[in-house]
Structure formats: C-alpha cells, structure tokens
Amino acid sequence: MVYLLLRHASILTAVLVCLYAGLLGMLTTSSFQAHVVYLHRIQMTWFKDLDVPEMFGFLRNQATPFYIKSSSGESLYAWHILPVQLYGKHEAALIAEPSGFVLDITSRLAFKLLRNDPDARLILHLHGAAGTVGSGYRAPNYRALSAGQPEKVHVLTFDYRGFGRSKGTPSERGILDDTLAVVDWATNVAGIPPARILIFGQSLGTAVSLAISEHFASQSPPVVFAGTVLVAPFVDVPTLVATYRVAGSIPIISPLAKFPLLFNYLSTFIRDTWSSKGRIANYVRANEEDGGKYRLTLIHAEDDYDIPSYHTQVLFWHAVNASTSGGISYDQLEEIKLKSKVDVGAAGSTMEWRTENGVIREEILKYGLHDVVMGNPVITMAVMRIFQAADPSFK
C-alpha cells in the first residue's frame, strides 16, 4: 500500500516537474512572454460595450471614445473624459450631441472645452496590464483623478496596441511609440502644453510613465510635465517575476530565485525588461542637471499582493540617490526616513525628499490593495498637490 502511494506520488511529481519545465520553456519565447507580461487578451469588461461609456458609470457624452494614430499606423482606442462640474455647465449641449464612438473628436464640444480653456489641466492615464480603458477599478480612478478640481481636470486614457480595440501586438518599444503618439495628440491636437499635463501610471503603466518622462526630460531642450504619479510601481520585470505570486499565493518563477545561476540565465530570455529603476534615476538626474522643476510621487499599499510595496521603496531610493551629487546608500536613506517620514497612523506614512529643483514623494499606505487604491482620495490629493505646486494659482 505504501509502495503504491509512493509510486503514484513520484509519478505525479514527475508530471508536475515536466509541466513546470514546459512552462519555463514557453516563457523563453517572445510571443508567450507577451501574453504573460501584458495579459492583453484578457478584456475584463464583462460583456460591456466600450463605445458606450455610460455602461461604466459615466454621464451621456461625459466620456468620448475615439482613435489616435500611432507613428507606426496603429489605431489606439482612447477615451477623453470631462470633469463632472464642467460637464454640468454644458450638460444640455453635450446631451444634444450623438453619443458613442466618434471619427473626428475635434468636432465635439467636449474636445473644444479642453482645447479652448487656457486653465484646463490634462491627466494622461497609463493603465496596468490586462483589461481595457473600462476594466476593473479604472473608471473610479478617472473620477478620483479629476475630483480635486472637477471643472478643470480632464482625463485622457487609451489602450496600448494589442489591448482592447487597439490593433497590434504589445512590446516595450511599441507601447512607448504609442504613448509618444498620445502625448503628441495632447500637445499638438488638443493644444495642452506639457506644463499643464500630469503623467499618471498604475502597475505596468508606471513603467510606461517613467519611460516617457525620461524620454522628454532628456530632450534638447528638455520637456518637463507638471509631474508624474506612480501607483504600485515595480523595479523592473526580472525583479518582479522573482517575487510575483498569482493572487498573492501561487508562485510562478519566484521559486527559481533561490537558484541565482539558473534564475539569471532564464532572465536573459526576458524581452521587455521595463527597467524603471534606471529610468527613474535618469529622469531625476536629467532634471537636476538641466534645472528642470520636477515633481514625482510614488504610492503603494502594504497589502498589495500583486507587487510588494518594497518595489516603491527601492525606486524611491534610486530617485533620491540620483538627485544627490555624492549619492546616498539605501541604508543611509532608511535612517533618514526613520527621523523624517510622517506617520499618519492607519493611513500609512509619507516621506518627501526635496532638492532645489524637485520634490520626490513616497507614500506607503496601510491599505488599498493593488487596484482599489486607484479610486481613493489619496489619488485626488496627489494630483492636486502636483498641479498646485506647478502653479500655485490653480485651485
């Protein structure tokens, strides 16, 4: 009896090992990696029509679906979302327009309210992996983003190539090209200068946000936005996969991190590394060297079971280290944080690092999970803090 049990157990173990080895083999291929990293085929809109934003809780024509063309000709599906108080002032005219997807957004009243208002602010929203512009907690996130000034803060969100109704296949280079096209639309079509644009990213979107912020800060002359807000960022993909667990419980690659040689070898097959630690340092360093006024906020919940909050702490250190001429060690910064951070009890803690040119802010929340936090007041406060720092007259 014991022999049979051991035999079946050994067979089961062998099968599981083979399946796991097969999974690892598949993960070395670029096409399978794309599906695992981006999860772009998972829509999560639960049979709702993206062309009917009202199904996601918006007022009639408060959100306008349209396409933006990327430099490679891809059609990027986007929503322009009006702040609710501004909507209320023009409700009758907005309701009178046809609803749904529009071919020419420049003909719509919502677009004109953005373009023609010299005090309008625009948040470029970069979402995380999986889903679409309407999935999960993203709709509440849009409302939280504009809640601080519901007459002036517009939101522009879009699906990267391969996500939702955007055509193509996602890749690091491709997603960066997509985001550059959206920034170009915001500045040249909508006519909003970078000083009135805030870059907001969550999860995967934080890596995109940093890549774009670094790109523009490195231009000659540099282009600096009002600020950048990162919610649940990660250091880079290799570091993320070394810790990632499905639903916080089921490890995929993390067991191999105990075998550095094997893990490092497998890491060489990662196509899209999304090195946020390098980009955040380059972004800060470029602004410090050029004298650009930058504002950077990192927010993470301790109960985030998708991406551990220590990713934010590491990124905060890379940013601070890049802001100082002599550098600072991680342990030195931790000692400073013990004395300087503000403890807000059950809400968590905050720490600000200020230089002559910029402010780097870390907010570690006690609660908020990975997605729920996006609709919380802490997001509204982060947005308003940056817009008001960029322009104290903005109320």
N, C-alpha and C positions, 0 to 999 in steps of 0.2 A: 504493500500500500504506500509506504513511504517512498519506495523506489519510483512508483508511478507518479506520485506528486512531484518528486524532484525532476523526473523526466519531462513532465508537462511544463513545469516551471522553467526548465532550461530551454525548452522549445519556444515558449512564449518570450523568454528573454532574448533568444536569438532573433526571433521575428521582429521584436521591438528595436533591437540594435540595427538590424538590416533596414528597417523603415526609417530610423533616425539617420542612418548613413545615407540613405537615398534622399532624405530631405536636405541634408547638408550638401549633397552633390547638386541638387536642383538649385540651392541657394547660390551656387557659384555661377549660375547662368544669369545674364543680364535681364532677360525677359521675365524670369521668375522673380528675380530680385525686385524689379519694378512693381510687380503685383504685391510683394510682401512689404516693401518700404512705403509705397504710396496708397495701397488699398483702394485704388481709384475706381475699380469696378463695383465697389460696394457703395450703393447710392444713398441708402438710409433716408429716403424721402417718403417711404411708406405709401406709395401709390398717389402721391400728390403731384400736381402739375406745376412745375417751376414757372411757367408762364402766367400762373395765377397766384401772385404773391399774397393775395387775400387769404389763401388757404393756410398761410403761415402766420396769420395774425395781423397783417398789415391792412391799412385802410385802402379804399379804392384809389389806385394810382399813386399811393404813397411810395411804392417801390416800382421802378420801371425796368423791365427786362430788355436787354439789347445785346448786340455783339460788338466786340472790339477786335480789330485785326492785329495779329502779331506780326513781327518783322518777317517771319517765315510763311506768312499767309494763313496761319491757323485762325479759326474763328473762336474767340474766347467769350463764353457766356458770362454776362455781368448783370448786376442789379445796381441801380442808383437809388438810394433810399433817402427820402426827405425827412428832416427833423419834424416832429409832430406839431409843434407850435406854429412853425412856418406853414405846414400843411393846413392847419386850422384857419389861417388868414386867407388862404386861397382855395378853400375847400370846394366851393361851388364851381369854380372854373376847372379845378382838377377833376371833379366828378363828371363834368360835361365831356371830357375827352374820352376817346375809346380806351379800353383797358387791355392789358396783356402785352405781349411782345411787340416791340416797335423796330422798324427797319432804320428809321432816322431819328435818333433820340434828340438831335439838336432842334427838332421841330416841336418838342414837347415843352409845356410850361415848367415842369419840374427841372429840366435842364437849364432853362433860362433863369430860373430862380437861383440856381447855383452860379451860373456864369456871370450874371449881371449884378451880383451883390458883392461889393468890394470888401465886406466884412465876413463873408462866408468862409467857413473852415471845412476842410475835407479830410476824412479819415480813409486811408487806403487800407482795406481789411484783407489780410492774407490768412486764409484758414488752414487748418491742420489736415492730416491725412484722412482719406476716406470721405465719402459723402459729397455733398454739393453745397452751393451757397445757402440752401434752405434746410440743411440737415441739422438734427440734434439741437444743441443749445445756441446755434449761430443766430437765429432770429432774435432771441432775447439779448444776445451780445450786441447786435446792431442798435437795439433800443438803449442799452446801457451806455454805449459809446456816445450817443447824442443827448443823453438825459441831462447833462450839466448845462447845456445851452441849447434847448430844444427849438430855437429859432434860427440858429446859425450853423450847427454842426451836421453836415451831410456825411453819408457813408457810401463808399464805392467798394463793392465786393465782387469777386469774379472766381470762376472755376479755372484752375490751371488746365493746360492741354491734357486730354485723356480723362478728365473729371467731368461728370455730369454731361452737359450738352456741348462742352468744348471738345473740339476734334484733336486727334493726335495721340501720341504716347508720351507719358511724363518722363522727364530726365532732369538732372540738376541744371544742365545748360539750357534745356528747353524751357523750364519753369522760370529761369532768370530772364530769358528773352521775352517770355510772356509778360512778366512783371514790368520790364522796361517799357513794353508797348503800352501797358496800362498807365504807367507814370507819364508817358508821352501824351496819352489821351487826356489825362487830368490837367497837365500843364499847358498843352498847346490847343486842345479842342475845347475843354472846359475853361481854360484860361486861369487856372488857380496857380499862383506862384508857390514854389516849394516852401516858403516861409509860412504858408497857411495850410500846409499838408502835414498830417501826422501819419507815420507808418505804424500799423498795429499788426502784430502776428501772434498766433497761438499754436503751440506744438510745432509741427512741420513749418507752419507759417513764420515762426520766429527765425528759423534758419534762412528763409527767403528774405525776411525783413533785414537781417544783418547783411546778407549778401548785397542787397540793393542799397542799403545805407552806406556800406563800404564803397561800393562802386561809385556813387555820386560824390562822396567825400574825397575820393581820390582823383576826381577830375581836375582839370586846369582851365578855368578857375573852379574851385570846389563848389559843389551844390549841397547845401545843408537844409534839411527839412526842419519843421517846428520841433520834432522829436520822434523818438521811437519807443514803443511799448511792447514788451515781450512777455507773454504769459505762458508758463510751462515750457521754457526753452530746454534744449539739450546741448551738451558739449560738442558732440559730433556723432555720426552714425556708428562707428566702431565702439565708442564708449557706451552708446545707448543699447546696442544689441548685447553688450556684455552684462547688462543689468535688467533688460526688459523681460517682463513676465506677462503673459496673457491674463487679463483680469486681475493682475497683481499676484497670481498664484502659479501659473504654469510656465516654467522656463522653456525657452526655445534654444538659444545659443549660450545663454549665461553659464550653464554647467561647464562649457569648454573653457571659460575664462580661468578656471583653476589649472589649466594646462597652457601656459603662456606661449610656448613654441607653436603648438597646434593652433591656438586662437589667433596668434599674429599671422601665421601662414594663411589661415582662412580669411583674415581681414584684408589680405592683398587682393582678394577677389571682389571686394566691395567696390561697385562702380561709382555710386554717388555718395561721397563721404560727408557732405554738408558740414564743413569744419567751422562751426560757429565760434569756437574758442580763438581761432586765428583771425576770423573776420571781425569779431568784436574788438580785438586788440588793434587791428589795422584801422578800424573806424575811429576809435578813440585817438590813436596816435596821429592819424591824418589831421583830425580837427585840432589837436593840441599844437601840431607843427604849423598849421595854417591860421590859427587863431579863430577858427570857426566856433560859434556858440552852439553847443550840442546839449541835448537832454535825453537821457537814456534811463528807462525804468524797466526793471525785471521783477516779475511777480510769480510766485509759486506757492502752492498749497502743500503742507506737510503730508496731507492724506492723499496726495496724488499717487495712485498705484500704477499709473502708466509710465510716468517719467519721474523718478525720485527728485525731491527738491534740492538735493545736493548738486545737481547739474547747474542750477541757478547760482549757487554759492561759488562754484568753480568759475563760471562765466563772469560773475561779479569780480572775482579776483583778477581774472585775465584783463578785464576792462580797467580796473584800478591800477594794476601793475603797468599797463601801457600809458597811463596818464602821468606817471612819475618818471623823472629823468634817470633816477638811480635804481628804479624798480623796488618792489616790495614782495616779500615771500608770502605764501599763503598763511603760514602760521603767524607772521607779524600782523597781517590784516585781521586775522581772527582775534588776536589780542586787542587790537584797536576796536573791533566790533563789540567786544565784551564791555568796553568802557563807554562807547559812543552810541550804540544802537538804542532805539527807543522801543521799550517793551510795552505793547498795548494789550497785554493780557490774553484773553481767549481769541483776540483778533490776530495775534502773532507779534511780529516785530518788524521795524523798518530801520534802514541804515542808509545814510547819504554820504557820498564822497564828492566833495566839491573842489574844483580847480578854478583857475582864473577864467577858463573857457567853458567849462561844462559841469553838469551835475549827473552823477551816476547813482541811481537809487535802487536799492534791493528791498523788496517786501516779501517776507516769508510768512504766509498765512497759516493758521492752525487748521482751517477747514476750507473746502472749496473744490476738492477732488481735481480731476483733470479738465472737465468741461463746465461743470456747474458754475465755477467762479466767473466765467465769462459774462454772466448776466447780473453779477453782484455790484453793489455800489463802489467797491474798490476800483473797478474798471472806470467808472464815471469820474471818480476823483483823480485817477492817474491821468486821464485825458485832459481834464480841466487844469490840473497842476501844470502840465506842459504848455498848453495853449496860453495860459496866463503868464507863465514865465517868459514865453517868447514875445508876448505883447500884453503888458500889464493893463492896458485899456480894455482888453477883451473880458467881458463879464457875462 
